[in-house]
């Protein structure tokens, strides 16, 4: 958790995105800093990045370049208490990242421990580096 800018603004990193919003799961402490900060100020910044290889520079290490793609999203976040929305999110997570061969007992008995945040995307910006190949 960090605060950025002249006004405190909660910041976190997420790799889950769907349908014009970013969903951020949290299985941490329900009295933690992120939740407290979001309740105080719902405006957050989320960064999603994919890091590639490091291209070696010559003759010095500082001439090297990292290949990456990143997106930063700004906007307000809402806390979703709806158990159906939480179950939908977990279903989407399993569909995207799970192994289709996995089988589970039905339901999510620990769903009450998950805090699910939904960020509305107001500003989205990104950056990409092809390293030394450009």
Secondary structure as the mmCIF struct_conf table of DSSP 4:
data_model
#
loop_
_struct_conf.conf_type_id
_struct_conf.id
_struct_conf.beg_label_comp_id
_struct_conf.beg_label_asym_id
_struct_conf.beg_label_seq_id
_struct_conf.end_label_comp_id
_struct_conf.end_label_asym_id
_struct_conf.end_label_seq_id
STRN STRN1 UNK A 2 UNK A 3
BEND BEND1 UNK A 5 UNK A 7
STRN STRN2 UNK A 10 UNK A 13
STRN STRN3 UNK A 18 UNK A 18
TURN_TY1_P TURN_TY1_P1 UNK A 19 UNK A 20
STRN STRN4 UNK A 21 UNK A 26
BEND BEND2 UNK A 28 UNK A 28
TURN_TY1_P TURN_TY1_P2 UNK A 30 UNK A 31
BEND BEND3 UNK A 32 UNK A 32
HELX_RH_AL_P HELX_RH_AL_P1 UNK A 33 UNK A 40
STRN STRN5 UNK A 43 UNK A 55
HELX_LH_PP_P HELX_LH_PP_P1 UNK A 56 UNK A 57
BEND BEND4 UNK A 58 UNK A 60
HELX_RH_3T_P HELX_RH_3T_P1 UNK A 61 UNK A 63
STRN STRN6 UNK A 65 UNK A 80
HELX_RH_AL_P HELX_RH_AL_P2 UNK A 83 UNK A 97
BEND BEND5 UNK A 98 UNK A 98
TURN_TY1_P TURN_TY1_P3 UNK A 100 UNK A 101
BEND BEND6 UNK A 106 UNK A 107
TURN_TY1_P TURN_TY1_P4 UNK A 109 UNK A 110
HELX_RH_3T_P HELX_RH_3T_P2 UNK A 111 UNK A 113
STRN STRN7 UNK A 115 UNK A 120
BEND BEND7 UNK A 122 UNK A 122
STRN STRN8 UNK A 123 UNK A 130
HELX_RH_3T_P HELX_RH_3T_P3 UNK A 131 UNK A 133
#
